[in-house]
Amino acid sequence: MVMNTNDFVNKLDELFETTVKSSMIHECTMHIENKKGDFNWSKGYGGRSIDSIFNLASVTKLFTTTCIINLVQKGELSLNDKLSKYFGRELLDGLHRYKGKEYSDKITIENLLFQNTGFPDVFAVGKNNLNKRIRQGDFCMSFEDYVDIARENKKKFPPGTIGKAHYSDLNFEMLGKIIEQVEKLSLHDAYKKNIFIPLGLHNTYLMENENDDCADVFYKDKALHLPNLWRSIPASGGCMGTSKEIMIFLKAFFGGELFDKSIFEQLKKFAMIQYAPPLGQYGGGFMKLNISGIASFYRLKGEMIGHMGGSGSFAYYYPEKDIYLVGDVNQFAKPGLIFTIPLKIAKLANRYL
């Protein structure tokens, strides 16, 4: 890859300065590297650097995906396993009923991983939904609470419907419980065993007690301290980390260091999700931003793969230009930035690299 690094860096600097000029951005980090590591650019704002702890939010799902894939490779579970193998009747009865028909016994691990269960978005349903409650301050939810929300609200489609996806954090919280059962470890220790220790990540962790460092997140001008919430959603959004360490993880995830790289051929079955169509699509535990389509007026090539988080975090690989992007704008009230910033970086990469 021939890189016009000076122009690329100058334009990245401009993009970063434009981003942080917004009155709603109080803290921000952006970090970009290529595969070899001979290109490295980063910026921080509001006292942040690439060594600062921030909440990964749904980027956490990549860790959960890693553990599931490892267990599949070791033959300790199958994507075809039904939920009834891991959860009792009390939890499953009536969990998924669609148009009068019961589907709870048909849901598989694959359906969870691909966001293909048809469960509602447990954070977005109801007048006083969880997304609204976050703005008011910290609260605690149990796994059973999320199950009850899904049970009581309308399902989107039968599980396993071809070409369908609907984003729901319950899917990954169920995967987290399955990982704990199979590994016979807490989810934090499963992450340590499969990811943190192999990669030497010392500042990436799930919060387990009140003394763990918890990064605040912003909703408009209000800084929210939400340790109970993050402990309530460990497998779908509760991880803390730094941009530097998430870059190490992202390269390992897509570079084949954590599991057999050929597994991606099985995971690259994407379907549109409810956020930012037609840009955002979901596959087997990770997202694809289809940037070569209408979102870029067909001016860009390829796709970006990785994940984003509702608090403003993102972690993507752009194979077309061989660059990795990690960042956080730390703002619940501007969720569109987790799509538009990676898109803008891809545009710069297409122009200058």
SEFIGU-45520 format. One record per residue (C-alpha): residue number from 1; x, y, z; residue in three letters. Coordinates in steps of 0.02 Angstrom, whole numbers, plus 50000, padded with zeros to 5 digits. Layout:
<pts>
@lomi NUM&xx X&yy Y&zz Z&domi ala .
...
</pts>
This chain:
<pts>
@lomi 1&xx 50000&yy 50000&zz 50000&domi met .
@lomi 2&xx 50072&yy 50167&zz 49947&domi val .
@lomi 3&xx 50030&yy 50293&zz 50081&domi met .
@lomi 4&xx 50023&yy 50481&zz 50064&domi asn .
@lomi 5&xx 50038&yy 50492&zz 50251&domi thr .
@lomi 6&xx 50065&yy 50678&zz 50269&domi asn .
@lomi 7&xx 49904&yy 50725&zz 50182&domi asp .
@lomi 8&xx 49809&yy 50584&zz 50267&domi phe .
@lomi 9&xx 49871&yy 50639&zz 50439&domi val .
@lomi 10&xx 49828&yy 50821&zz 50404&domi asn .
@lomi 11&xx 49651&yy 50775&zz 50354&domi lys .
@lomi 12&xx 49630&yy 50661&zz 50505&domi leu .
@lomi 13&xx 49685&yy 50806&zz 50615&domi asp .
@lomi 14&xx 49555&yy 50917&zz 50532&domi glu .
@lomi 15&xx 49419&yy 50785&zz 50557&domi leu .
@lomi 16&xx 49463&yy 50766&zz 50740&domi phe .
@lomi 17&xx 49463&yy 50954&zz 50771&domi glu .
@lomi 18&xx 49296&yy 50973&zz 50684&domi thr .
@lomi 19&xx 49223&yy 50831&zz 50789&domi thr .
@lomi 20&xx 49277&yy 50900&zz 50957&domi val .
@lomi 21&xx 49217&yy 51076&zz 50915&domi lys .
@lomi 22&xx 49040&yy 51013&zz 50943&domi ser .
@lomi 23&xx 48970&yy 51078&zz 51106&domi ser .
@lomi 24&xx 48910&yy 50901&zz 51145&domi met .
@lomi 25&xx 49082&yy 50821&zz 51136&domi ile .
@lomi 26&xx 49169&yy 50833&zz 51304&domi his .
@lomi 27&xx 49293&yy 50690&zz 51286&domi glu .
@lomi 28&xx 49355&yy 50601&zz 51131&domi cys .
@lomi 29&xx 49490&yy 50482&zz 51069&domi thr .
@lomi 30&xx 49530&yy 50419&zz 50895&domi met .
@lomi 31&xx 49665&yy 50293&zz 50852&domi his .
@lomi 32&xx 49713&yy 50223&zz 50681&domi ile .
@lomi 33&xx 49844&yy 50096&zz 50631&domi glu .
@lomi 34&xx 49881&yy 49987&zz 50481&domi asn .
@lomi 35&xx 49912&yy 49800&zz 50494&domi lys .
@lomi 36&xx 50102&yy 49813&zz 50498&domi lys .
@lomi 37&xx 50098&yy 49949&zz 50629&domi gly .
@lomi 38&xx 50212&yy 50065&zz 50531&domi asp .
@lomi 39&xx 50070&yy 50191&zz 50520&domi phe .
@lomi 40&xx 50002&yy 50252&zz 50686&domi asn .
@lomi 41&xx 49895&yy 50406&zz 50717&domi trp .
@lomi 42&xx 49801&yy 50454&zz 50874&domi ser .
@lomi 43&xx 49721&yy 50605&zz 50954&domi lys .
@lomi 44&xx 49640&yy 50640&zz 51122&domi gly .
@lomi 45&xx 49527&yy 50777&zz 51190&domi tyr .
@lomi 46&xx 49455&yy 50825&zz 51359&domi gly .
@lomi 47&xx 49598&yy 50747&zz 51456&domi gly .
@lomi 48&xx 49584&yy 50584&zz 51359&domi arg .
@lomi 49&xx 49725&yy 50487&zz 51275&domi ser .
@lomi 50&xx 49738&yy 50314&zz 51200&domi ile .
@lomi 51&xx 49785&yy 50253&zz 51374&domi asp .
@lomi 52&xx 49626&yy 50322&zz 51455&domi ser .
@lomi 53&xx 49492&yy 50201&zz 51514&domi ile .
@lomi 54&xx 49325&yy 50216&zz 51425&domi phe .
@lomi 55&xx 49168&yy 50111&zz 51416&domi asn .
@lomi 56&xx 49168&yy 49998&zz 51264&domi leu .
@lomi 57&xx 48979&yy 49977&zz 51269&domi ala .
@lomi 58&xx 48929&yy 49855&zz 51130&domi ser .
@lomi 59&xx 49107&yy 49837&zz 51065&domi val .
@lomi 60&xx 49109&yy 49714&zz 51211&domi thr .
@lomi 61&xx 49010&yy 49596&zz 51099&domi lys .
@lomi 62&xx 49170&yy 49558&zz 51003&domi leu .
@lomi 63&xx 49242&yy 49482&zz 51162&domi phe .
@lomi 64&xx 49087&yy 49375&zz 51187&domi thr .
@lomi 65&xx 49098&yy 49322&zz 51004&domi thr .
@lomi 66&xx 49280&yy 49271&zz 51028&domi thr .
@lomi 67&xx 49237&yy 49158&zz 51174&domi cys .
@lomi 68&xx 49094&yy 49075&zz 51081&domi ile .
@lomi 69&xx 49202&yy 49042&zz 50927&domi ile .
@lomi 70&xx 49340&yy 48968&zz 51035&domi asn .
@lomi 71&xx 49215&yy 48849&zz 51116&domi leu .
@lomi 72&xx 49149&yy 48798&zz 50946&domi val .
@lomi 73&xx 49325&yy 48764&zz 50883&domi gln .
@lomi 74&xx 49363&yy 48658&zz 51035&domi lys .
@lomi 75&xx 49203&yy 48558&zz 51009&domi gly .
@lomi 76&xx 49133&yy 48612&zz 51177&domi glu .
@lomi 77&xx 48975&yy 48684&zz 51102&domi leu .
@lomi 78&xx 48891&yy 48695&zz 50932&domi ser .
@lomi 79&xx 48807&yy 48842&zz 50848&domi leu .
@lomi 80&xx 48662&yy 48722&zz 50821&domi asn .
@lomi 81&xx 48637&yy 48693&zz 51008&domi asp .
@lomi 82&xx 48462&yy 48739&zz 51066&domi lys .
@lomi 83&xx 48439&yy 48855&zz 51215&domi leu .
@lomi 84&xx 48351&yy 48713&zz 51307&domi ser .
@lomi 85&xx 48523&yy 48634&zz 51329&domi lys .
@lomi 86&xx 48577&yy 48781&zz 51438&domi tyr .
@lomi 87&xx 48418&yy 48858&zz 51511&domi phe .
@lomi 88&xx 48273&yy 48781&zz 51608&domi gly .
@lomi 89&xx 48087&yy 48779&zz 51569&domi arg .
@lomi 90&xx 48049&yy 48917&zz 51693&domi glu .
@lomi 91&xx 48153&yy 49039&zz 51591&domi leu .
@lomi 92&xx 48109&yy 48977&zz 51417&domi leu .
@lomi 93&xx 47921&yy 48949&zz 51430&domi asp .
@lomi 94&xx 47832&yy 49087&zz 51336&domi gly .
@lomi 95&xx 47994&yy 49179&zz 51298&domi leu .
@lomi 96&xx 47967&yy 49183&zz 51109&domi his .
@lomi 97&xx 47789&yy 49178&zz 51048&domi arg .
@lomi 98&xx 47755&yy 49248&zz 50874&domi tyr .
@lomi 99&xx 47581&yy 49262&zz 50802&domi lys .
@lomi 100&xx 47516&yy 49138&zz 50928&domi gly .
@lomi 101&xx 47650&yy 49007&zz 50897&domi lys .
@lomi 102&xx 47782&yy 48958&zz 51025&domi glu .
@lomi 103&xx 47962&yy 48962&zz 50960&domi tyr .
@lomi 104&xx 48065&yy 48961&zz 51120&domi ser .
@lomi 105&xx 48125&yy 48782&zz 51094&domi asp .
@lomi 106&xx 48185&yy 48820&zz 50918&domi lys .
@lomi 107&xx 48310&yy 48958&zz 50963&domi ile .
@lomi 108&xx 48493&yy 48910&zz 50937&domi thr .
@lomi 109&xx 48661&yy 48984&zz 50986&domi ile .
@lomi 110&xx 48681&yy 49034&zz 50803&domi glu .
@lomi 111&xx 48520&yy 49135&zz 50813&domi asn .
@lomi 112&xx 48589&yy 49228&zz 50964&domi leu .
@lomi 113&xx 48758&yy 49263&zz 50883&domi leu .
@lomi 114&xx 48681&yy 49326&zz 50720&domi phe .
@lomi 115&xx 48546&yy 49433&zz 50808&domi gln .
@lomi 116&xx 48423&yy 49319&zz 50720&domi asn .
@lomi 117&xx 48308&yy 49270&zz 50865&domi thr .
@lomi 118&xx 48175&yy 49402&zz 50832&domi gly .
@lomi 119&xx 48186&yy 49464&zz 51011&domi phe .
@lomi 120&xx 48144&yy 49649&zz 51034&domi pro .
@lomi 121&xx 48279&yy 49774&zz 51077&domi asp .
@lomi 122&xx 48264&yy 49759&zz 51266&domi val .
@lomi 123&xx 48336&yy 49934&zz 51291&domi phe .
@lomi 124&xx 48214&yy 50021&zz 51174&domi ala .
@lomi 125&xx 48040&yy 49950&zz 51210&domi val .
@lomi 126&xx 47914&yy 50036&zz 51321&domi gly .
@lomi 127&xx 47875&yy 50218&zz 51363&domi lys .
@lomi 128&xx 48002&yy 50224&zz 51505&domi asn .
@lomi 129&xx 48125&yy 50110&zz 51417&domi asn .
@lomi 130&xx 48301&yy 50075&zz 51478&domi leu .
@lomi 131&xx 48380&yy 50197&zz 51356&domi asn .
@lomi 132&xx 48276&yy 50335&zz 51437&domi lys .
@lomi 133&xx 48314&yy 50273&zz 51613&domi arg .
@lomi 134&xx 48501&yy 50286&zz 51578&domi ile .
@lomi 135&xx 48482&yy 50474&zz 51559&domi arg .
@lomi 136&xx 48412&yy 50484&zz 51736&domi gln .
@lomi 137&xx 48557&yy 50395&zz 51820&domi gly .
@lomi 138&xx 48622&yy 50226&zz 51873&domi asp .
@lomi 139&xx 48514&yy 50072&zz 51898&domi phe .
@lomi 140&xx 48534&yy 49884&zz 51912&domi cys .
@lomi 141&xx 48449&yy 49751&zz 51806&domi met .
@lomi 142&xx 48458&yy 49563&zz 51821&domi ser .
@lomi 143&xx 48471&yy 49438&zz 51679&domi phe .
@lomi 144&xx 48294&yy 49384&zz 51722&domi glu .
@lomi 145&xx 48235&yy 49565&zz 51703&domi asp .
@lomi 146&xx 48296&yy 49568&zz 51522&domi tyr .
@lomi 147&xx 48213&yy 49400&zz 51490&domi val .
@lomi 148&xx 48049&yy 49468&zz 51559&domi asp .
@lomi 149&xx 48058&yy 49622&zz 51446&domi ile .
@lomi 150&xx 48081&yy 49510&zz 51294&domi ala .
@lomi 151&xx 47942&yy 49392&zz 51350&domi arg .
@lomi 152&xx 47817&yy 49532&zz 51376&domi glu .
@lomi 153&xx 47849&yy 49627&zz 51214&domi asn .
@lomi 154&xx 47811&yy 49589&zz 51032&domi lys .
@lomi 155&xx 47936&yy 49482&zz 50937&domi lys .
@lomi 156&xx 47996&yy 49538&zz 50765&domi lys .
@lomi 157&xx 47999&yy 49371&zz 50672&domi phe .
@lomi 158&xx 48019&yy 49184&zz 50705&domi pro .
@lomi 159&xx 48197&yy 49134&zz 50755&domi pro .
@lomi 160&xx 48306&yy 49080&zz 50610&domi gly .
@lomi 161&xx 48209&yy 49177&zz 50478&domi thr .
@lomi 162&xx 48329&yy 49189&zz 50330&domi ile .
@lomi 163&xx 48392&yy 49365&zz 50292&domi gly .
@lomi 164&xx 48323&yy 49439&zz 50453&domi lys .
@lomi 165&xx 48412&yy 49521&zz 50600&domi ala .
@lomi 166&xx 48352&yy 49627&zz 50745&domi his .
@lomi 167&xx 48477&yy 49698&zz 50869&domi tyr .
@lomi 168&xx 48441&yy 49645&zz 51048&domi ser .
@lomi 169&xx 48562&yy 49644&zz 51194&domi asp .
@lomi 170&xx 48471&yy 49495&zz 51267&domi leu .
@lomi 171&xx 48547&yy 49387&zz 51130&domi asn .
@lomi 172&xx 48722&yy 49421&zz 51195&domi phe .
@lomi 173&xx 48676&yy 49414&zz 51379&domi glu .
@lomi 174&xx 48614&yy 49237&zz 51345&domi met .
@lomi 175&xx 48779&yy 49198&zz 51256&domi leu .
@lomi 176&xx 48871&yy 49261&zz 51410&domi gly .
@lomi 177&xx 48774&yy 49142&zz 51523&domi lys .
@lomi 178&xx 48812&yy 48998&zz 51404&domi ile .
@lomi 179&xx 48998&yy 49040&zz 51406&domi ile .
@lomi 180&xx 48999&yy 49038&zz 51596&domi glu .
@lomi 181&xx 48913&yy 48868&zz 51600&domi gln .
@lomi 182&xx 49030&yy 48787&zz 51474&domi val .
@lomi 183&xx 49191&yy 48866&zz 51537&domi glu .
@lomi 184&xx 49141&yy 48846&zz 51720&domi lys .
@lomi 185&xx 49210&yy 49021&zz 51746&domi leu .
@lomi 186&xx 49141&yy 49195&zz 51772&domi ser .
@lomi 187&xx 49127&yy 49291&zz 51609&domi leu .
@lomi 188&xx 49269&yy 49405&zz 51664&domi his .
@lomi 189&xx 49382&yy 49254&zz 51692&domi asp .
@lomi 190&xx 49328&yy 49180&zz 51525&domi ala .
@lomi 191&xx 49378&yy 49343&zz 51441&domi tyr .
@lomi 192&xx 49544&yy 49338&zz 51534&domi lys .
@lomi 193&xx 49577&yy 49158&zz 51482&domi lys .
@lomi 194&xx 49532&yy 49180&zz 51298&domi asn .
@lomi 195&xx 49582&yy 49361&zz 51265&domi ile .
@lomi 196&xx 49661&yy 49469&zz 51399&domi phe .
@lomi 197&xx 49802&yy 49352&zz 51452&domi ile .
@lomi 198&xx 49848&yy 49290&zz 51276&domi pro .
@lomi 199&xx 49856&yy 49470&zz 51212&domi leu .
@lomi 200&xx 49935&yy 49547&zz 51367&domi gly .
@lomi 201&xx 49790&yy 49666&zz 51399&domi leu .
@lomi 202&xx 49810&yy 49736&zz 51575&domi his .
@lomi 203&xx 49686&yy 49881&zz 51566&domi asn .
@lomi 204&xx 49537&yy 49793&zz 51488&domi thr .
@lomi 205&xx 49410&yy 49716&zz 51606&domi tyr .
@lomi 206&xx 49232&yy 49682&zz 51657&domi leu .
@lomi 207&xx 49180&yy 49773&zz 51814&domi met .
@lomi 208&xx 49155&yy 49649&zz 51954&domi glu .
@lomi 209&xx 49143&yy 49758&zz 52110&domi asn .
@lomi 210&xx 49115&yy 49937&zz 52163&domi glu .
@lomi 211&xx 49301&yy 49975&zz 52175&domi asn .
@lomi 212&xx 49334&yy 49942&zz 51990&domi asp .
@lomi 213&xx 49371&yy 50098&zz 51888&domi asp .
@lomi 214&xx 49214&yy 50150&zz 51796&domi cys .
@lomi 215&xx 49225&yy 50281&zz 51659&domi ala .
@lomi 216&xx 49085&yy 50410&zz 51655&domi asp .
@lomi 217&xx 48983&yy 50433&zz 51498&domi val .
@lomi 218&xx 48893&yy 50589&zz 51441&domi phe .
@lomi 219&xx 48713&yy 50620&zz 51394&domi tyr .
@lomi 220&xx 48720&yy 50797&zz 51322&domi lys .
@lomi 221&xx 48806&yy 50897&zz 51461&domi asp .
@lomi 222&xx 48772&yy 50773&zz 51600&domi lys .
@lomi 223&xx 48910&yy 50654&zz 51654&domi ala .
@lomi 224&xx 48833&yy 50487&zz 51704&domi leu .
@lomi 225&xx 48917&yy 50367&zz 51825&domi his .
@lomi 226&xx 48837&yy 50197&zz 51789&domi leu .
@lomi 227&xx 48934&yy 50057&zz 51875&domi pro .
@lomi 228&xx 48777&yy 49957&zz 51916&domi asn .
@lomi 229&xx 48716&yy 49965&zz 51737&domi leu .
@lomi 230&xx 48882&yy 49906&zz 51665&domi trp .
@lomi 231&xx 48886&yy 49761&zz 51788&domi arg .
@lomi 232&xx 48709&yy 49719&zz 51730&domi ser .
@lomi 233&xx 48757&yy 49697&zz 51547&domi ile .
@lomi 234&xx 48927&yy 49611&zz 51550&domi pro .
@lomi 235&xx 48915&yy 49509&zz 51390&domi ala .
@lomi 236&xx 48832&yy 49641&zz 51283&domi ser .
@lomi 237&xx 48908&yy 49804&zz 51341&domi gly .
@lomi 238&xx 48995&yy 49807&zz 51510&domi gly .
@lomi 239&xx 49181&yy 49805&zz 51468&domi cys .
@lomi 240&xx 49305&yy 49944&zz 51505&domi met .
@lomi 241&xx 49467&yy 49967&zz 51408&domi gly .
@lomi 242&xx 49587&yy 50087&zz 51323&domi thr .
@lomi 243&xx 49602&yy 50131&zz 51139&domi ser .
@lomi 244&xx 49780&yy 50062&zz 51136&domi lys .
@lomi 245&xx 49726&yy 49892&zz 51202&domi glu .
@lomi 246&xx 49568&yy 49881&zz 51097&domi ile .
@lomi 247&xx 49679&yy 49911&zz 50945&domi met .
@lomi 248&xx 49784&yy 49760&zz 50996&domi ile .
@lomi 249&xx 49625&yy 49657&zz 51015&domi phe .
@lomi 250&xx 49548&yy 49717&zz 50851&domi leu .
@lomi 251&xx 49703&yy 49667&zz 50753&domi lys .
@lomi 252&xx 49705&yy 49497&zz 50837&domi ala .
@lomi 253&xx 49519&yy 49469&zz 50809&domi phe .
@lomi 254&xx 49527&yy 49500&zz 50622&domi phe .
@lomi 255&xx 49705&yy 49437&zz 50601&domi gly .
@lomi 256&xx 49673&yy 49259&zz 50655&domi gly .
@lomi 257&xx 49772&yy 49265&zz 50819&domi glu .
@lomi 258&xx 49626&yy 49220&zz 50932&domi leu .
@lomi 259&xx 49543&yy 49084&zz 50827&domi phe .
@lomi 260&xx 49553&yy 49004&zz 50655&domi asp .
@lomi 261&xx 49532&yy 49145&zz 50530&domi lys .
@lomi 262&xx 49435&yy 49031&zz 50413&domi ser .
@lomi 263&xx 49291&yy 49039&zz 50538&domi ile .
@lomi 264&xx 49245&yy 49209&zz 50464&domi phe .
@lomi 265&xx 49177&yy 49125&zz 50309&domi glu .
@lomi 266&xx 49044&yy 49050&zz 50421&domi gln .
@lomi 267&xx 49009&yy 49216&zz 50507&domi leu .
@lomi 268&xx 48994&yy 49324&zz 50352&domi lys .
@lomi 269&xx 48807&yy 49304&zz 50329&domi lys .
@lomi 270&xx 48745&yy 49481&zz 50350&domi phe .
@lomi 271&xx 48569&yy 49548&zz 50368&domi ala .
@lomi 272&xx 48506&yy 49725&zz 50389&domi met .
@lomi 273&xx 48479&yy 49784&zz 50567&domi ile .
@lomi 274&xx 48361&yy 49919&zz 50628&domi gln .
@lomi 275&xx 48497&yy 50050&zz 50653&domi tyr .
@lomi 276&xx 48560&yy 50156&zz 50506&domi ala .
@lomi 277&xx 48498&yy 50050&zz 50360&domi pro .
@lomi 278&xx 48562&yy 50016&zz 50231&domi pro .
@lomi 279&xx 48734&yy 50056&zz 50304&domi leu .
@lomi 280&xx 48729&yy 49941&zz 50457&domi gly .
@lomi 281&xx 48716&yy 49752&zz 50440&domi gln .
@lomi 282&xx 48744&yy 49612&zz 50566&domi tyr .
@lomi 283&xx 48837&yy 49448&zz 50543&domi gly .
@lomi 284&xx 48901&yy 49317&zz 50664&domi gly .
@lomi 285&xx 48944&yy 49424&zz 50814&domi gly .
@lomi 286&xx 49007&yy 49577&zz 50722&domi phe .
@lomi 287&xx 48941&yy 49716&zz 50610&domi met .
@lomi 288&xx 48974&yy 49769&zz 50433&domi lys .
@lomi 289&xx 48961&yy 49948&zz 50371&domi leu .
@lomi 290&xx 48921&yy 49930&zz 50187&domi asn .
@lomi 291&xx 49011&yy 50090&zz 50139&domi ile .
@lomi 292&xx 49021&yy 50052&zz 49952&domi ser .
@lomi 293&xx 48835&yy 50079&zz 49930&domi gly .
@lomi 294&xx 48715&yy 50225&zz 49938&domi ile .
@lomi 295&xx 48786&yy 50287&zz 50106&domi ala .
@lomi 296&xx 48940&yy 50350&zz 50012&domi ser .
@lomi 297&xx 48849&yy 50384&zz 49848&domi phe .
@lomi 298&xx 48944&yy 50232&zz 49781&domi tyr .
@lomi 299&xx 49110&yy 50327&zz 49792&domi arg .
@lomi 300&xx 49196&yy 50209&zz 49915&domi leu .
@lomi 301&xx 49255&yy 50030&zz 49899&domi lys .
@lomi 302&xx 49233&yy 49881&zz 50012&domi gly .
@lomi 303&xx 49162&yy 49869&zz 50186&domi glu .
@lomi 304&xx 49208&yy 49905&zz 50366&domi met .
@lomi 305&xx 49189&yy 49764&zz 50492&domi ile .
@lomi 306&xx 49190&yy 49772&zz 50681&domi gly .
@lomi 307&xx 49069&yy 49845&zz 50808&domi his .
@lomi 308&xx 49003&yy 50005&zz 50882&domi met .
@lomi 309&xx 48932&yy 50054&zz 51051&domi gly .
@lomi 310&xx 48786&yy 50167&zz 51094&domi gly .
@lomi 311&xx 48890&yy 50274&zz 51213&domi ser .
@lomi 312&xx 49000&yy 50330&zz 51066&domi gly .
@lomi 313&xx 49130&yy 50191&zz 51048&domi ser .
@lomi 314&xx 49184&yy 50107&zz 50886&domi phe .
@lomi 315&xx 49310&yy 49978&zz 50829&domi ala .
@lomi 316&xx 49322&yy 49935&zz 50643&domi tyr .
@lomi 317&xx 49438&yy 49856&zz 50517&domi tyr .
@lomi 318&xx 49438&yy 49925&zz 50338&domi tyr .
@lomi 319&xx 49517&yy 49786&zz 50233&domi pro .
@lomi 320&xx 49512&yy 49886&zz 50071&domi glu .
@lomi 321&xx 49644&yy 50006&zz 50141&domi lys .
@lomi 322&xx 49712&yy 49891&zz 50277&domi asp .
@lomi 323&xx 49678&yy 50009&zz 50421&domi ile .
@lomi 324&xx 49605&yy 49983&zz 50594&domi tyr .
@lomi 325&xx 49501&yy 50116&zz 50682&domi leu .
@lomi 326&xx 49465&yy 50129&zz 50868&domi val .
@lomi 327&xx 49383&yy 50277&zz 50952&domi gly .
@lomi 328&xx 49256&yy 50349&zz 51071&domi asp .
@lomi 329&xx 49158&yy 50512&zz 51065&domi val .
@lomi 330&xx 49077&yy 50476&zz 51234&domi asn .
@lomi 331&xx 48904&yy 50545&zz 51197&domi gln .
@lomi 332&xx 48740&yy 50448&zz 51214&domi phe .
@lomi 333&xx 48643&yy 50589&zz 51133&domi ala .
@lomi 334&xx 48733&yy 50580&zz 50964&domi lys .
@lomi 335&xx 48725&yy 50396&zz 50914&domi pro .
@lomi 336&xx 48746&yy 50437&zz 50730&domi gly .
@lomi 337&xx 48929&yy 50482&zz 50756&domi leu .
@lomi 338&xx 48977&yy 50299&zz 50776&domi ile .
@lomi 339&xx 48926&yy 50276&zz 50595&domi phe .
@lomi 340&xx 48975&yy 50443&zz 50517&domi thr .
@lomi 341&xx 49151&yy 50458&zz 50590&domi ile .
@lomi 342&xx 49211&yy 50288&zz 50524&domi pro .
@lomi 343&xx 49131&yy 50331&zz 50357&domi leu .
@lomi 344&xx 49225&yy 50496&zz 50350&domi lys .
@lomi 345&xx 49389&yy 50410&zz 50394&domi ile .
@lomi 346&xx 49358&yy 50283&zz 50255&domi ala .
@lomi 347&xx 49330&yy 50426&zz 50132&domi lys .
@lomi 348&xx 49497&yy 50503&zz 50182&domi leu .
@lomi 349&xx 49584&yy 50336&zz 50167&domi ala .
@lomi 350&xx 49512&yy 50312&zz 49992&domi asn .
@lomi 351&xx 49573&yy 50482&zz 49940&domi arg .
@lomi 352&xx 49748&yy 50483&zz 50016&domi tyr .
@lomi 353&xx 49804&yy 50302&zz 50035&domi leu .
</pts>
